[in-house]
Amino acid sequence: MNRIWLTGASSGIGAALAEELLRGGHRLALSARSQAPLQALAARYGEEQVLVLPGDLTDAGQVRAIGAAIARHWGALDCAILNAGTCEYIDARQFEAAMIERVVSANLFSASHCVEAALPLLRQGQRPHLVGVGSSVTYLALPRSEAYGASKAALRYLLQSLRVDLAAEGIDVTLVSPGFVDTPLTQQNDFPMPMRWPVERAARHIAARLQRRPHEIAFPTPFIAALRLLGSLPSGLQLAIGRRLARNEDTP
């Protein structure tokens, strides 16, 4: 039974993954801005298994307080799964730098605050494991994804670099790179989402593969293979493909 801190646990992949891990008998410290869904899980699984620690993860002080609460209750962590994040799409005709700031804060800075709070606890844990949920968007530049893609590309680099620096301490680092998953965020998208998975399937897939501690969990496989292939093309061809996608998005 692992002691796991899971962020972004109130909806989407985080909520489904919380259910999957709780059914597996793990103890979870759950964080999100919305407290009610976390309390519902605590009511179902019991306070011995669920520790509810809501907060705004873009606020370094609140994250430090969450880390201190985990230390008081458990003394250590065996795994931290940094899943919290958001998505907004840029309109290049009315470029908004504030949007970049919002998305990077939610997807990158919040993860950095959580890494700072989690590492001392992981160092006291059993077979420590640091996990971050990124995105398959980092394989290929896509229209309107400047804010989201930049934040997830930065998260990818952060985790890959941490993997190198933490290896000597025996802390494994895994990056999760999902394709399209049916969540409240993706339900707002106004474009086709090929090979979209139900959120429960994604959660089962992630939970099963986390046991192997791979460097990356990327799915669904055919979609990831296609993105990697397109991302390896010469930049001129990538631009031509991107322009076609952009034109399609503008079509009523």
Backbone as CSV, one residue per row, in Angstrom:
resi,resn,N_x,N_y,N_z,CA_x,CA_y,CA_z,C_x,C_y,C_z
1,MET,0.849,-1.192,0.000,0.000,0.000,0.000,0.883,1.239,0.000
2,ASN,0.850,1.984,-1.085,1.667,3.182,-1.210,0.968,4.414,-0.653
3,ARG,1.774,5.378,-0.216,1.282,6.697,0.181,1.497,7.627,-1.004
4,ILE,0.387,8.055,-1.616,0.438,8.777,-2.877,-0.221,10.140,-2.733
5,TRP,0.459,11.162,-3.222,-0.132,12.501,-3.323,-0.544,12.700,-4.768
6,LEU,-1.834,12.921,-5.000,-2.376,13.098,-6.337,-3.007,14.475,-6.449
7,THR,-2.518,15.282,-7.378,-3.075,16.625,-7.562,-4.053,16.636,-8.736
8,GLY,-4.903,17.661,-8.764,-5.906,17.728,-9.816,-6.877,16.571,-9.741
9,ALA,-7.261,16.198,-8.513,-8.013,14.957,-8.289,-9.523,15.146,-8.295
10,SER,-10.007,16.341,-8.604,-11.443,16.587,-8.483,-12.229,16.248,-9.739
11,SER,-11.555,16.111,-10.902,-12.274,15.826,-12.134,-11.314,15.220,-13.147
12,GLY,-11.876,14.777,-14.275,-11.064,14.293,-15.377,-10.187,13.107,-15.029
13,ILE,-8.978,13.103,-15.596,-8.052,11.996,-15.379,-7.737,11.846,-13.898
14,GLY,-7.574,12.954,-13.197,-7.228,12.883,-11.779,-8.279,12.170,-10.958
15,ALA,-9.553,12.488,-11.177,-10.630,11.857,-10.419,-10.724,10.374,-10.737
16,ALA,-10.618,10.025,-12.030,-10.684,8.609,-12.407,-9.480,7.837,-11.887
17,LEU,-8.308,8.471,-11.899,-7.107,7.807,-11.390,-7.194,7.626,-9.883
18,ALA,-7.778,8.601,-9.180,-7.976,8.456,-7.735,-8.831,7.233,-7.435
19,GLU,-9.920,7.064,-8.159,-10.784,5.894,-7.975,-9.996,4.609,-8.213
20,GLU,-9.243,4.564,-9.274,-8.486,3.364,-9.623,-7.460,3.018,-8.542
21,LEU,-6.755,4.013,-8.050,-5.725,3.772,-7.040,-6.341,3.410,-5.684
22,LEU,-7.452,4.035,-5.356,-8.125,3.711,-4.094,-8.656,2.284,-4.118
23,ARG,-9.201,1.866,-5.252,-9.654,0.476,-5.369,-8.491,-0.493,-5.235
24,GLY,-7.297,-0.040,-5.596,-6.106,-0.873,-5.451,-5.554,-0.893,-4.041
25,GLY,-6.179,-0.163,-3.130,-5.779,-0.205,-1.729,-4.764,0.824,-1.303
26,HIS,-4.395,1.728,-2.190,-3.397,2.734,-1.836,-4.011,3.823,-0.965
27,ARG,-3.159,4.497,-0.210,-3.574,5.675,0.554,-3.276,6.911,-0.278
28,LEU,-4.259,7.789,-0.370,-4.125,8.949,-1.237,-4.326,10.246,-0.472
29,ALA,-3.400,11.182,-0.693,-3.597,12.579,-0.316,-4.061,13.289,-1.575
30,LEU,-5.269,13.844,-1.544,-5.892,14.405,-2.736,-5.924,15.923,-2.660
31,SER,-5.459,16.558,-3.733,-5.445,18.024,-3.793,-6.124,18.503,-5.065
32,ALA,-6.885,19.578,-4.924,-7.523,20.279,-6.031,-8.138,21.535,-5.448
33,ARG,-8.549,22.450,-6.313,-9.240,23.639,-5.812,-10.637,23.290,-5.311
34,SER,-11.314,22.378,-5.987,-12.678,21.993,-5.605,-12.630,20.927,-4.514
35,GLN,-13.182,21.242,-3.369,-13.078,20.345,-2.225,-14.159,19.269,-2.214
36,ALA,-15.357,19.569,-2.718,-16.482,18.640,-2.593,-16.203,17.261,-3.196
37,PRO,-15.647,17.157,-4.416,-15.362,15.818,-4.959,-14.351,15.037,-4.120
38,LEU,-13.416,15.737,-3.521,-12.427,15.063,-2.673,-13.084,14.531,-1.405
39,GLN,-13.963,15.336,-0.827,-14.681,14.911,0.375,-15.574,13.717,0.078
40,ALA,-16.154,13.672,-1.127,-16.991,12.534,-1.502,-16.176,11.242,-1.542
41,LEU,-14.953,11.325,-2.046,-14.086,10.140,-2.053,-13.704,9.733,-0.638
42,ALA,-13.433,10.718,0.215,-13.094,10.418,1.613,-14.261,9.739,2.316
43,ALA,-15.485,10.181,2.011,-16.666,9.574,2.635,-16.836,8.129,2.194
44,ARG,-16.489,7.834,0.956,-16.664,6.480,0.425,-15.577,5.527,0.885
45,TYR,-14.326,6.014,0.934,-13.200,5.126,1.218,-12.660,5.257,2.633
46,GLY,-13.067,6.286,3.364,-12.651,6.430,4.749,-11.431,7.302,4.922
47,GLU,-11.361,7.953,6.072,-10.273,8.883,6.342,-8.934,8.189,6.520
48,GLU,-8.948,6.900,6.807,-7.685,6.175,6.931,-7.005,6.025,5.573
49,GLN,-7.821,6.036,4.506,-7.271,5.840,3.169,-7.170,7.135,2.382
50,VAL,-7.987,8.121,2.716,-8.039,9.359,1.941,-7.749,10.558,2.839
51,LEU,-6.778,11.339,2.433,-6.427,12.573,3.115,-6.787,13.727,2.176
52,VAL,-7.746,14.556,2.569,-8.220,15.646,1.725,-7.431,16.912,2.031
53,LEU,-6.721,17.414,1.001,-5.865,18.593,1.174,-6.083,19.544,0.012
54,PRO,-7.224,20.251,0.006,-7.517,21.158,-1.110,-6.621,22.393,-1.077
55,GLY,-6.532,23.064,-2.207,-5.747,24.295,-2.255,-5.497,24.730,-3.676
56,ASP,-5.025,25.957,-3.817,-4.634,26.523,-5.102,-3.152,26.211,-5.307
57,LEU,-2.853,25.309,-6.212,-1.478,24.840,-6.371,-0.583,25.843,-7.091
58,THR,-1.150,26.927,-7.609,-0.314,27.991,-8.153,0.205,28.903,-7.048
59,ASP,-0.283,28.717,-5.822,0.132,29.496,-4.659,1.171,28.690,-3.879
60,ALA,2.416,29.130,-3.923,3.504,28.382,-3.292,3.264,28.167,-1.809
61,GLY,2.689,29.162,-1.125,2.428,29.029,0.299,1.417,27.939,0.595
62,GLN,0.372,27.867,-0.213,-0.628,26.822,-0.003,-0.040,25.441,-0.268
63,VAL,0.818,25.338,-1.261,1.438,24.042,-1.559,2.369,23.617,-0.428
64,ARG,3.109,24.558,0.119,3.973,24.223,1.256,3.144,23.739,2.444
65,ALA,1.984,24.356,2.649,1.109,23.928,3.740,0.581,22.520,3.499
66,ILE,0.281,22.185,2.247,-0.161,20.829,1.921,0.955,19.832,2.211
67,GLY,2.170,20.173,1.806,3.304,19.294,2.092,3.508,19.085,3.573
68,ALA,3.351,20.160,4.350,3.507,20.038,5.806,2.416,19.155,6.398
69,ALA,1.201,19.241,5.855,0.109,18.403,6.349,0.376,16.930,6.049
70,ILE,0.902,16.627,4.861,1.256,15.247,4.538,2.334,14.740,5.488
71,ALA,3.312,15.590,5.764,4.385,15.203,6.686,3.834,14.898,8.076
72,ARG,2.866,15.697,8.540,2.288,15.449,9.864,1.506,14.143,9.905
73,HIS,0.770,13.864,8.852,-0.093,12.689,8.853,0.663,11.395,8.534
74,TRP,1.540,11.451,7.539,2.187,10.231,7.065,3.695,10.201,7.286
75,GLY,4.319,11.344,7.358,5.758,11.392,7.551,6.574,11.250,6.284
76,ALA,5.954,10.723,5.228,6.684,10.477,3.983,5.695,10.233,2.859
77,LEU,6.216,10.228,1.629,5.459,9.851,0.438,6.225,8.779,-0.321
78,ASP,5.478,7.860,-0.915,6.083,6.874,-1.801,5.929,7.289,-3.263
79,CYS,4.931,8.118,-3.540,4.681,8.535,-4.916,3.969,9.884,-4.909
80,ALA,4.344,10.744,-5.838,3.629,12.004,-6.073,3.241,12.047,-7.540
81,ILE,1.946,12.210,-7.800,1.438,12.270,-9.174,0.918,13.684,-9.414
82,LEU,1.648,14.451,-10.195,1.327,15.857,-10.430,0.486,15.949,-11.696
83,ASN,-0.820,16.016,-11.489,-1.767,15.947,-12.591,-2.505,17.267,-12.829
84,ALA,-2.496,18.162,-11.868,-3.280,19.392,-11.979,-2.850,20.217,-13.193
85,GLY,-3.828,20.810,-13.860,-3.511,21.650,-15.004,-4.767,22.130,-15.700
86,THR,-4.560,22.921,-16.750,-5.680,23.470,-17.497,-5.285,23.615,-18.959
87,CYS,-6.234,24.050,-19.787,-5.966,24.257,-21.208,-6.762,25.454,-21.696
88,GLU,-6.094,26.354,-22.401,-6.737,27.449,-23.109,-6.085,27.562,-24.481
89,TYR,-6.872,28.008,-25.462,-6.376,28.083,-26.830,-6.199,29.541,-27.270
90,ILE,-5.077,29.782,-27.918,-4.707,31.110,-28.388,-5.405,31.427,-29.716
91,ASP,-5.836,32.649,-29.885,-6.225,33.187,-31.188,-5.109,34.139,-31.606
92,ALA,-4.289,33.709,-32.570,-3.108,34.494,-32.940,-3.472,35.866,-33.491
93,ARG,-4.721,36.023,-33.957,-5.145,37.332,-34.471,-5.348,38.333,-33.343
94,GLN,-5.554,37.804,-32.132,-5.684,38.658,-30.945,-4.847,38.038,-29.821
95,PHE,-3.551,37.951,-30.068,-2.645,37.254,-29.154,-2.704,37.864,-27.759
96,GLU,-2.836,36.997,-26.764,-3.006,37.448,-25.387,-1.903,36.848,-24.512
97,ALA,-0.921,37.650,-24.162,0.175,37.163,-23.331,-0.312,36.713,-21.960
98,ALA,-1.365,37.343,-21.465,-1.898,36.958,-20.154,-2.369,35.516,-20.147
99,MET,-2.850,35.025,-21.303,-3.260,33.632,-21.371,-2.059,32.700,-21.204
100,ILE,-0.958,33.039,-21.853,0.274,32.254,-21.685,0.637,32.183,-20.210
101,GLU,0.568,33.335,-19.556,0.926,33.392,-18.139,0.001,32.509,-17.303
102,ARG,-1.314,32.559,-17.566,-2.265,31.746,-16.799,-1.996,30.254,-16.972
103,VAL,-1.803,29.835,-18.229,-1.651,28.410,-18.508,-0.310,27.886,-17.998
104,VAL,0.733,28.664,-18.182,2.049,28.241,-17.670,2.028,28.169,-16.144
105,SER,1.346,29.110,-15.516,1.244,29.079,-14.055,0.524,27.815,-13.590
106,ALA,-0.578,27.474,-14.268,-1.368,26.309,-13.854,-0.671,24.988,-14.161
107,ASN,0.048,24.929,-15.278,0.598,23.654,-15.729,2.056,23.434,-15.361
108,LEU,2.818,24.502,-15.247,4.255,24.369,-14.966,4.625,24.848,-13.570
109,PHE,4.252,26.084,-13.235,4.643,26.612,-11.929,3.995,25.827,-10.798
110,SER,2.734,25.423,-10.965,2.095,24.625,-9.913,2.832,23.311,-9.727
111,ALA,3.236,22.678,-10.835,4.002,21.435,-10.728,5.338,21.668,-10.020
112,SER,5.974,22.810,-10.306,7.250,23.117,-9.653,7.076,23.294,-8.152
113,HIS,5.992,23.982,-7.748,5.717,24.116,-6.312,5.526,22.748,-5.675
114,CYS,4.823,21.866,-6.379,4.554,20.536,-5.838,5.822,19.686,-5.766
115,VAL,6.696,19.823,-6.762,7.978,19.108,-6.709,8.758,19.545,-5.473
116,GLU,8.791,20.845,-5.235,9.515,21.373,-4.067,8.965,20.785,-2.774
117,ALA,7.641,20.678,-2.668,7.032,20.138,-1.454,7.174,18.625,-1.367
118,ALA,7.162,17.937,-2.519,7.141,16.474,-2.517,8.510,15.843,-2.297
119,LEU,9.558,16.442,-2.831,10.856,15.775,-2.805,11.340,15.423,-1.400
120,PRO,11.250,16.320,-0.407,11.692,15.907,0.939,10.886,14.723,1.476
121,LEU,9.606,14.638,1.121,8.768,13.534,1.575,9.092,12.253,0.816
122,LEU,9.365,12.375,-0.476,9.747,11.193,-1.251,11.069,10.612,-0.775
123,ARG,11.958,11.471,-0.351,13.260,10.980,0.124,13.127,10.139,1.389
124,GLN,12.008,10.281,2.078,11.746,9.476,3.282,10.879,8.261,2.970
125,GLY,10.454,8.110,1.705,9.518,7.054,1.346,10.184,5.772,0.883
126,GLN,9.331,4.813,0.511,9.787,3.521,0.030,9.743,3.506,-1.498
127,ARG,10.858,3.226,-2.156,10.943,3.207,-3.626,10.263,4.440,-4.218
128,PRO,10.735,5.625,-3.935,10.042,6.859,-4.310,9.889,7.022,-5.815
129,HIS,8.740,7.617,-6.166,8.372,7.739,-7.579,7.707,9.093,-7.796
130,LEU,8.269,9.888,-8.692,7.709,11.194,-9.055,7.097,11.083,-10.448
131,VAL,5.826,11.479,-10.572,5.089,11.333,-11.827,4.477,12.682,-12.207
132,GLY,4.595,13.041,-13.468,3.962,14.262,-13.959,3.125,13.964,-15.180
133,VAL,1.942,14.557,-15.262,1.055,14.351,-16.402,1.247,15.501,-17.386
134,GLY,1.849,15.168,-18.520,2.071,16.147,-19.577,1.027,16.003,-20.659
135,SER,1.482,15.966,-21.914,0.543,15.860,-23.027,1.279,15.419,-24.281
136,SER,0.547,14.715,-25.148,1.101,14.321,-26.441,1.284,15.516,-27.366
137,VAL,0.738,16.679,-27.011,0.891,17.875,-27.847,2.359,18.263,-28.004
138,THR,3.215,17.789,-27.113,4.631,18.155,-27.178,5.364,17.471,-28.324
139,TYR,4.734,16.498,-28.989,5.377,15.834,-30.114,5.268,16.623,-31.417
140,LEU,4.283,17.528,-31.501,4.038,18.227,-32.753,3.357,19.561,-32.469
141,ALA,3.881,20.647,-33.041,3.260,21.965,-32.876,1.915,21.989,-33.586
142,LEU,0.869,22.368,-32.869,-0.485,22.358,-33.399,-1.114,23.753,-33.326
143,PRO,-2.064,24.036,-34.189,-2.699,25.358,-34.187,-3.346,25.667,-32.841
144,ARG,-3.230,26.923,-32.430,-3.857,27.475,-31.232,-3.314,26.903,-29.929
145,SER,-2.287,26.056,-30.005,-1.783,25.370,-28.810,-0.558,26.041,-28.219
146,GLU,-0.314,27.305,-28.564,0.900,27.978,-28.105,1.027,27.955,-26.581
147,ALA,-0.041,28.277,-25.872,0.014,28.351,-24.412,0.099,26.959,-23.798
148,TYR,-0.843,26.109,-24.175,-0.888,24.755,-23.615,0.362,23.960,-23.983
149,GLY,0.721,23.985,-25.269,1.878,23.221,-25.712,3.170,23.688,-25.072
150,ALA,3.333,25.010,-24.961,4.560,25.532,-24.345,4.667,25.095,-22.886
151,SER,3.539,25.130,-22.168,3.568,24.740,-20.752,3.890,23.260,-20.598
152,LYS,3.331,22.428,-21.473,3.568,20.989,-21.374,4.953,20.605,-21.879
153,ALA,5.469,21.326,-22.868,6.846,21.088,-23.316,7.833,21.419,-22.201
154,ALA,7.564,22.511,-21.494,8.421,22.877,-20.363,8.335,21.840,-19.256
155,LEU,7.126,21.318,-19.014,6.970,20.273,-17.994,7.735,19.021,-18.393
156,ARG,7.680,18.668,-19.671,8.444,17.512,-20.149,9.930,17.694,-19.842
157,TYR,10.468,18.852,-20.188,11.900,19.080,-19.959,12.221,19.064,-18.470
158,LEU,11.359,19.677,-17.662,11.565,19.692,-16.214,11.684,18.277,-15.672
159,LEU,10.755,17.408,-16.062,10.756,16.048,-15.536,11.930,15.233,-16.077
160,GLN,12.253,15.418,-17.350,13.385,14.683,-17.910,14.690,15.088,-17.245
161,SER,14.838,16.359,-16.958,16.045,16.822,-16.279,16.087,16.327,-14.835
162,LEU,14.931,16.369,-14.165,14.868,15.843,-12.804,15.201,14.355,-12.769
163,ARG,14.796,13.626,-13.797,15.112,12.195,-13.837,16.617,11.971,-13.752
164,VAL,17.364,12.808,-14.450,18.827,12.688,-14.428,19.371,13.027,-13.048
165,ASP,18.901,14.132,-12.478,19.455,14.599,-11.208,19.036,13.741,-10.022
166,LEU,17.868,13.104,-10.112,17.367,12.324,-8.980,17.737,10.843,-9.048
167,ALA,18.331,10.426,-10.165,18.651,9.002,-10.332,19.583,8.502,-9.235
168,ALA,20.546,9.325,-8.849,21.509,8.898,-7.830,20.847,8.680,-6.478
169,GLU,19.688,9.323,-6.259,18.968,9.155,-5.001,17.955,8.014,-5.061
170,GLY,17.839,7.359,-6.204,16.893,6.267,-6.337,15.450,6.716,-6.481
171,ILE,15.230,7.960,-6.937,13.871,8.468,-7.161,13.565,8.348,-8.646
172,ASP,12.632,7.471,-8.986,12.240,7.296,-10.380,11.312,8.430,-10.815
173,VAL,11.394,8.806,-12.088,10.571,9.886,-12.633,9.873,9.388,-13.897
174,THR,8.558,9.536,-13.934,7.754,9.111,-15.086,6.953,10.292,-15.629
175,LEU,6.962,10.445,-16.932,6.131,11.432,-17.615,4.963,10.703,-18.265
176,VAL,3.745,11.174,-18.025,2.551,10.632,-18.663,2.150,11.578,-19.795
177,SER,2.026,11.042,-21.012,1.709,11.864,-22.180,0.444,11.323,-22.849
178,PRO,-0.726,11.750,-22.372,-1.966,11.239,-22.962,-2.273,11.902,-24.301
179,GLY,-2.973,11.144,-25.157,-3.636,11.745,-26.293,-4.953,12.329,-25.823
180,PHE,-5.962,12.294,-26.665,-7.260,12.842,-26.281,-7.979,11.891,-25.329
181,VAL,-8.433,12.446,-24.206,-9.188,11.696,-23.201,-10.475,12.458,-22.938
182,ASP,-11.565,11.740,-22.788,-12.876,12.368,-22.606,-12.994,12.921,-21.186
183,THR,-12.709,14.202,-21.022,-12.756,14.879,-19.728,-13.537,16.187,-19.877
184,PRO,-13.883,16.840,-18.771,-14.553,18.143,-18.895,-13.777,19.155,-19.715
185,LEU,-12.443,19.103,-19.688,-11.643,20.029,-20.491,-11.784,19.741,-21.986
186,THR,-11.608,18.463,-22.368,-11.666,18.153,-23.797,-13.081,18.272,-24.347
187,GLN,-14.076,18.151,-23.486,-15.459,18.289,-23.954,-15.754,19.712,-24.438
188,GLN,-14.882,20.650,-24.094,-15.048,22.026,-24.565,-14.379,22.263,-25.925
189,ASN,-13.614,21.275,-26.396,-12.913,21.453,-27.665,-13.902,21.523,-28.830
190,ASP,-13.546,22.327,-29.826,-14.416,22.510,-30.988,-13.787,21.947,-32.253
191,PHE,-12.979,20.890,-32.115,-12.317,20.284,-33.261,-12.316,18.764,-33.085
192,PRO,-12.085,17.999,-34.155,-12.071,16.534,-34.045,-10.962,16.058,-33.112
193,MET,-11.246,14.998,-32.361,-10.276,14.421,-31.424,-10.138,12.933,-31.721
194,PRO,-9.252,12.571,-32.650,-9.139,11.171,-33.059,-8.664,10.273,-31.926
195,MET,-9.227,9.057,-31.909,-8.823,8.012,-30.957,-9.016,8.448,-29.509
196,ARG,-10.032,9.260,-29.243,-10.272,9.718,-27.871,-10.668,8.542,-26.980
197,TRP,-10.057,8.460,-25.808,-10.335,7.378,-24.852,-11.309,7.840,-23.778
198,PRO,-12.160,6.938,-23.293,-12.917,7.229,-22.069,-11.954,7.437,-20.907
199,VAL,-12.312,8.299,-19.986,-11.389,8.637,-18.904,-11.075,7.431,-18.023
200,GLU,-12.042,6.529,-17.851,-11.790,5.342,-17.014,-10.732,4.441,-17.649
201,ARG,-10.778,4.322,-18.973,-9.761,3.516,-19.656,-8.381,4.135,-19.484
202,ALA,-8.300,5.444,-19.611,-7.022,6.125,-19.435,-6.483,5.910,-18.022
203,ALA,-7.353,6.000,-17.025,-6.918,5.823,-15.638,-6.406,4.407,-15.399
204,ARG,-7.108,3.413,-15.930,-6.650,2.023,-15.778,-5.294,1.833,-16.442
205,HIS,-5.138,2.399,-17.612,-3.880,2.276,-18.361,-2.731,2.898,-17.583
206,ILE,-2.944,4.091,-17.063,-1.887,4.772,-16.312,-1.537,3.992,-15.051
207,ALA,-2.552,3.597,-14.280,-2.301,2.901,-13.013,-1.539,1.605,-13.229
208,ALA,-1.908,0.862,-14.263,-1.235,-0.410,-14.520,0.225,-0.202,-14.893
209,ARG,0.498,0.789,-15.703,1.864,0.997,-16.172,2.754,1.713,-15.160
210,LEU,2.156,2.447,-14.250,2.965,3.084,-13.212,3.702,2.053,-12.367
211,GLN,3.143,0.865,-12.250,3.806,-0.174,-11.461,5.162,-0.548,-12.051
212,ARG,5.328,-0.363,-13.366,6.596,-0.709,-14.033,7.603,0.441,-13.993
213,ARG,7.147,1.636,-13.602,8.013,2.814,-13.483,8.752,3.147,-14.786
214,PRO,8.042,3.220,-15.899,8.721,3.568,-17.157,9.083,5.045,-17.182
215,HIS,9.948,5.404,-18.105,10.279,6.821,-18.263,9.078,7.604,-18.778
216,GLU,8.260,6.954,-19.631,7.109,7.657,-20.191,5.963,6.683,-20.421
217,ILE,4.750,7.169,-20.177,3.522,6.443,-20.498,2.783,7.298,-21.517
218,ALA,2.797,6.884,-22.781,2.167,7.660,-23.859,1.105,6.792,-24.529
219,PHE,-0.070,7.337,-24.722,-1.178,6.557,-25.283,-2.191,7.505,-25.934
220,PRO,-3.035,6.949,-26.839,-3.025,5.586,-27.395,-1.876,5.406,-28.389
221,THR,-1.361,4.207,-28.486,-0.140,3.951,-29.243,-0.212,4.407,-30.703
222,PRO,-1.282,4.079,-31.468,-1.299,4.524,-32.875,-1.285,6.048,-33.015
223,PHE,-1.987,6.735,-32.132,-2.028,8.199,-32.187,-0.657,8.785,-31.877
224,ILE,0.007,8.247,-30.859,1.339,8.730,-30.484,2.319,8.466,-31.612
225,ALA,2.217,7.282,-32.247,3.124,6.961,-33.357,2.936,7.936,-34.508
226,ALA,1.682,8.295,-34.792,1.417,9.243,-35.875,1.996,10.613,-35.550
227,LEU,1.807,11.080,-34.313,2.346,12.389,-33.935,3.870,12.399,-33.997
228,ARG,4.490,11.317,-33.521,5.953,11.256,-33.555,6.463,11.262,-34.995
229,LEU,5.761,10.543,-35.874,6.162,10.523,-37.277,6.043,11.918,-37.886
230,LEU,4.914,12.577,-37.668,4.724,13.920,-38.205,5.745,14.890,-37.618
231,GLY,6.044,14.715,-36.322,7.001,15.591,-35.669,8.428,15.411,-36.160
232,SER,8.698,14.279,-36.837,10.048,14.020,-37.367,10.217,14.515,-38.796
233,LEU,9.129,14.985,-39.404,9.203,15.479,-40.778,9.982,16.801,-40.841
234,PRO,10.489,17.157,-42.020,11.134,18.477,-42.170,10.174,19.597,-41.773
235,SER,10.727,20.682,-41.300,9.892,21.758,-40.767,8.923,22.319,-41.802
236,GLY,9.325,22.325,-43.072,8.434,22.821,-44.109,7.184,21.971,-44.248
237,LEU,7.352,20.657,-44.159,6.199,19.764,-44.237,5.327,19.899,-42.983
238,GLN,5.971,20.034,-41.830,5.191,20.245,-40.606,4.363,21.530,-40.712
239,LEU,4.954,22.583,-41.274,4.221,23.840,-41.434,3.029,23.661,-42.374
240,ALA,3.233,22.938,-43.474,2.144,22.718,-44.423,0.997,21.957,-43.767
241,ILE,1.325,20.939,-42.964,0.289,20.161,-42.265,-0.426,21.044,-41.255
242,GLY,0.346,21.824,-40.511,-0.252,22.708,-39.518,-1.184,23.732,-40.141
243,ARG,-0.812,24.269,-41.307,-1.654,25.261,-41.982,-2.964,24.634,-42.450
244,ARG,-2.906,23.393,-42.895,-4.150,22.712,-43.295,-5.064,22.524,-42.086
245,LEU,-4.478,22.133,-40.957,-5.287,21.963,-39.747,-5.886,23.295,-39.314
246,ALA,-5.100,24.354,-39.405,-5.590,25.673,-39.006,-6.743,26.114,-39.902
247,ARG,-6.625,25.875,-41.192,-7.710,26.241,-42.110,-8.970,25.447,-41.798
248,ASN,-8.806,24.159,-41.477,-9.966,23.328,-41.141,-10.673,23.867,-39.909
249,GLU,-9.900,24.347,-38.938,-10.504,24.866,-37.712,-11.321,26.116,-37.996
250,ASP,-10.935,26.875,-39.010,-11.666,28.109,-39.313,-12.915,27.847,-40.166
251,THR,-13.071,26.618,-40.653,-14.226,26.295,-41.491,-15.463,26.084,-40.643
252,PRO,-16.599,26.751,-40.946,-17.811,26.584,-40.148,-18.297,25.141,-40.190
